[in-house]
Amino acid sequence: REDPGYWQEWFPADFITESFPGQFRNWFYSMLAMGTVLRREPPFKAIFGYATLFAEDGRPMHKSTGNAIDFDEAAERMGVDVMRWLYMTARPEENIRFGWHAADEARRRLLLLWNVYSFFVTYARLAGWTPQSAGGAGGGAVDARPPLDRWILSRAAGLAETAGREIADYDVLEAMRAVDGFIEDLSTWYLRRSRDRMRAGAEPADREAAFATLHSVLVVLARIVAPVLPFLSETIYQNLIVAVAPSLPDSVHLTSWPTTDTAGFRDEPLEASMSVAMRAVELVRTLRAQAGLRTRQPIAKLWLALPGGDIVEREALLSLVADEVNVKAIELIGDESDLVERRVKVLLPKVGKRLGQKIPEVMAAARDGRFEIHPDGSVTLAGITVAADEVEIQASPKPGTAVAHDQGLVAVIDTKLTPELVAEGDARELQRAIQDLRKDASFALDDRIEVWVDGLPAAVEAHLAQVAVETLADTIVTDRPADDDPTIVRSSVELSAGSVQLALRRTTGVPA
């Protein structure tokens, strides 16, 4: 073009992208040569260069080797959003191994988001909840909602900031890593802790807050991932917004970046405190596994030493921890010193020459537990003080407890089980087995049932009323049903006292 305005408008390019190894000697070299020789300026302002693509076996894709995948086949079998996620979550400086297994892993990550969305839609429909029925966004003022809701809204606001900043810096990988971590928290923490809040019978105001919060978060998330997952985000947006609020933009791709909308949600102290609570849960889960305690088996007590000594919204967050790790009570402590047994091992190579004849007396004091440990790590034994580097202090949990540490956080659990705790654990295993059998029988979420259990320990019967509430059972009978009833589905469950036979069927009519 001879028109100089054309070149002034389009040169240098604001942004270019191409495989650097594949085009270095051709396209890149040509651009650099033309820009520097003809224009005396760089040919582009920003470049995103990436490595090449190989088959899953690590070799270049060729039809002759049978490892090539046609684009149309990949788009049909994988899904184009899965392909986009696979590319956007790969390190650009490393070669991508493209194939069906990699696509399966990408799909598995995206299914976490889809399952959260599906759960919301299912339970919102059962409850008849819509943003309009709740009055706008519903759920009440954000600052009046429970800490769990305010935490996930704050996380969504932080995600909008982080992802927006990284994408503006052309670092989509870091943006999608932030999205992936958020989806993990949304699925495995927020939704886990909020499921019961959205079910029938939940406290109405709390139920409204949970629905409104999850609706807001899913809409914000759809807007954030729209550039990378255009079809999945559009599906979510169409159902959650366009179907119920036609006055709003009729496509997620016509909405603005959600930073402004979420600015008031941010609460970083709450995010930090929730992170401590989540780490406490992981520590306790590790301790339970090491002690052979089933997840559904309640334990009596948990002692926690918190980094910095405290967290915001302490009572609410500790209640979340207690529910998640199935513990009856939590006690905050300064450290675990009163909950462990300490022993002192005197390092003879270091003190032998200095202490001489006093060694037997010092060793006897260490063996008998007659010692005092000082804040600087030194130890006094039999009236003699040895330096911190002359002894080794060994700590072990007291019998019936287990201890774990993580970056200033200390968790100690009571591993002793009373008959009452064992019975409650059996009741929860029974409840889980009934829910599994309902699912296997393809019952609807709101179907009422009647249940028979045979061989149930007497101590568990005291918990059957609560089991009935949680499983929508009109009756639970401790007997065997008729063997020839085709409407009954059967299973068994292993409890502490042995195997229990389980049967149930869908009931008709309205429960009494």
Stockholm file with secondary structure:
# STOCKHOLM 1.0

chainA/1-512         REDPGYWQEWFPADFITESFPGQFRNWFYSMLAMGTVLRREPPFKAIFGYATLFAEDGRPMHKSTGNAIDFDEAAERMGVDVMRWLYMTARPEENIRFGWHAADEARRRLLLLWNVYSFFVTYARLAGWTPQSAGGAGGGAVDARPPLDRWILSRAAGLAETAGREIADYDVLEAMRAVDGFIEDLSTWYLRRSRDRMRAGAEPADREAAFATLHSVLVVLARIVAPVLPFLSETIYQNLIVAVAPSLPDSVHLTSWPTTDTAGFRDEPLEASMSVAMRAVELVRTLRAQAGLRTRQPIAKLWLALPGGDIVEREALLSLVADEVNVKAIELIGDESDLVERRVKVLLPKVGKRLGQKIPEVMAAARDGRFEIHPDGSVTLAGITVAADEVEIQASPKPGTAVAHDQGLVAVIDTKLTPELVAEGDARELQRAIQDLRKDASFALDDRIEVWVDGLPAAVEAHLAQVAVETLADTIVTDRPADDDPTIVRSSVELSAGSVQLALRRTTGVPA
#=GR chainA/1-512 SS CCCHHHHHHHSSBSCEEEEHHHHIIIIIHHHHHIIIIIISSCSBSCEEEECCEEETTSSCCCGGGTCCCCHHHHHHHHCHHHHHHHHHTSCTTSCEEESHHHHHHHHHHHHHHHHHHHHHHHHHHHHTCCTTTTSTTCSSCGGGSCHHHHHHHHHHHHHHHHHHHHHHTTCHHHHHHHHHHHHHHIIIIIIHHHGGGGSTTSCHHHHHHHHHHHHHHHHHHHHHHTTTCHHHHHHHHIIIIITTCTTSCSSGGGSCCTHHHHGGGCCHHHHHHHHHHHHHHHHHHHHHHHHTCCTTSCEEEEEEECGGGCCTTHHHHHHHHHHHHTEEEEEECSCSGGGEEEEEEECHHHHHHHHGGGHHHHHHHHHHTCEEECTTSCEEETTEEECGGGEEEEEEECTTEEEEEETTEEEEEECCCCHHHHHHHHHHHHHHHHHHHHHHTTCCTTCCEEEEEESCCGGGGGGHHHHHHHHTEEEEESSCCCTTCTTCEEEEEEETTEEEEEEEEECCSCCC
#=GC SS_cons         CCCHHHHHHHSSBSCEEEEHHHHIIIIIHHHHHIIIIIISSCSBSCEEEECCEEETTSSCCCGGGTCCCCHHHHHHHHCHHHHHHHHHTSCTTSCEEESHHHHHHHHHHHHHHHHHHHHHHHHHHHHTCCTTTTSTTCSSCGGGSCHHHHHHHHHHHHHHHHHHHHHHTTCHHHHHHHHHHHHHHIIIIIIHHHGGGGSTTSCHHHHHHHHHHHHHHHHHHHHHHTTTCHHHHHHHHIIIIITTCTTSCSSGGGSCCTHHHHGGGCCHHHHHHHHHHHHHHHHHHHHHHHHTCCTTSCEEEEEEECGGGCCTTHHHHHHHHHHHHTEEEEEECSCSGGGEEEEEEECHHHHHHHHGGGHHHHHHHHHHTCEEECTTSCEEETTEEECGGGEEEEEEECTTEEEEEETTEEEEEECCCCHHHHHHHHHHHHHHHHHHHHHHTTCCTTCCEEEEEESCCGGGGGGHHHHHHHHTEEEEESSCCCTTCTTCEEEEEEETTEEEEEEEEECCSCCC
//
